[in-house]
């Protein structure tokens, strides 16, 4: 998603990343990560993020520890207040990576009853569905807080949020997590949110004029197109 390679052009995997393009376009780039910088799944994103002019790794623990995304907020506040104003900030959240119960503090322990929408009724599904929903609720709060902080700046700005993958949590299979051997729709259909500031809308009035914009399907392998808006 962050490099120019896609399903049509896999040979471009060694080409520039979105961060490098932003550098060339005159942005001051920031990579803010709540995932450890080195690990089986973390090292490649770190290699891409190292192209940013400013890097902040606020967590060194793996997913077996209690890691909450609220810890990015002090660094984000400093970045938003920094100069120059033309900046692009990449935030790498821990999100809802399992174990789900380790992704939110006690104040987000909201869902506790049986989820009637799943047909897989057993003790493990009850626990996993509830902790996953709590982790999602916490993640929603983090995304909302980020948007509110950017909105408060009252600048020509936008926030793009997406996940690199989803999880099957007893929606269609008696299984939680994700893998390439037993794929399901929940593993591939991920949230994709674009928030635009009022100044951005004024300066780009044509973006939302086409009603199909909000309904069209989108492949995140083409993410770099969004940054050309």
Beta strands, then each sheet from edge to edge (+ up, - down):
strand 1: 28-33
strand 2: 54-57
strand 3: 87-92
strand 4: 158-162
strand 5: 168-169
strand 6: 176-177
strand 7: 192-196
sheet 1: 2+ 1+ 3+
sheet 2: 4+ 7-
sheet 3: 5+ 6-
end
